[in-house]
Amino acid sequence: MAIEPITTNGRAIRRYRKLAGLSNHAVAQAAGISSSHLAHVEAERRGASPGVLALIAATLGRPIADIVHDQLADAA
């Protein structure tokens, strides 16, 4: 059973990354993904696994809820 990527709030990831003074490369490395993948996640062209999102959130010092879309609210 494959884990579906979660839709992220890429703008929030980028905003929190910049507020933390971290580069795309530093966050990507901490999350175990390429800088290119993180750029796609931030641009909302690609989702990310729950584990990767947890690592991104932890690196940014934010709860994971700050970087994912509320998919139930989006459906309403």
C-alpha positions as CSV (number, residue, x, y, z in Angstrom):
1,M,0.0,0.0,0.0
2,A,1.5,3.3,-1.1
3,I,1.4,6.4,1.0
4,E,-0.3,9.2,-0.8
5,P,1.6,12.5,-0.9
6,I,-0.1,15.2,1.2
7,T,-0.9,18.6,-0.3
8,T,1.2,21.2,1.4
9,N,0.9,24.9,1.8
10,G,4.1,25.6,-0.1
11,R,3.9,29.4,0.5
12,A,3.8,28.7,4.3
13,I,6.9,26.4,4.0
14,R,8.8,29.1,2.1
15,R,7.7,31.8,4.5
16,Y,8.7,29.9,7.6
17,R,12.0,28.8,6.0
18,K,12.9,32.4,5.2
19,L,11.8,33.6,8.7
20,A,14.1,30.9,10.1
21,G,17.0,32.1,7.9
22,L,17.4,28.7,6.3
23,S,18.3,28.0,2.7
24,N,16.3,25.7,0.5
25,H,19.4,23.4,0.6
26,A,19.6,23.2,4.4
27,V,15.9,22.3,4.8
28,A,16.0,19.8,1.9
29,Q,19.1,18.1,3.4
30,A,17.5,17.9,6.9
31,A,14.3,16.3,5.3
32,G,16.3,13.9,3.2
33,I,15.1,15.3,-0.1
34,S,16.7,17.2,-3.0
35,S,16.6,21.0,-3.2
36,S,14.7,20.6,-6.4
37,H,12.0,18.5,-4.7
38,L,11.6,21.1,-1.9
39,A,11.3,23.8,-4.5
40,H,8.5,21.9,-6.2
41,V,6.8,21.4,-2.8
42,E,7.1,25.1,-2.0
43,A,5.7,25.9,-5.5
44,E,2.8,23.4,-4.8
45,R,3.6,21.5,-7.9
46,R,4.4,18.3,-5.9
47,G,3.2,16.9,-2.6
48,A,5.4,15.2,0.0
49,S,5.1,12.1,2.2
50,P,4.0,12.5,5.8
51,G,7.5,11.7,7.1
52,V,9.1,14.3,4.9
53,L,6.6,16.9,6.0
54,A,7.2,16.0,9.6
55,L,11.0,16.5,9.0
56,I,10.4,19.8,7.2
57,A,8.1,21.1,10.0
58,A,10.6,20.0,12.7
59,T,13.5,21.7,10.8
60,L,11.4,24.9,10.6
61,G,10.4,24.7,14.3
62,R,6.7,24.6,13.4
63,P,3.8,22.2,14.0
64,I,3.0,20.1,10.9
65,A,-0.5,21.7,10.8
66,D,1.2,25.0,9.8
67,I,2.5,23.6,6.5
68,V,-0.4,21.4,5.3
69,H,-3.6,22.4,3.7
70,D,-6.8,21.8,5.6
71,Q,-8.1,19.4,3.0
72,L,-11.6,19.2,4.7
73,A,-11.9,23.0,4.6
74,D,-10.7,23.1,0.9
75,A,-13.5,20.6,0.0
76,A,-16.2,22.7,1.6
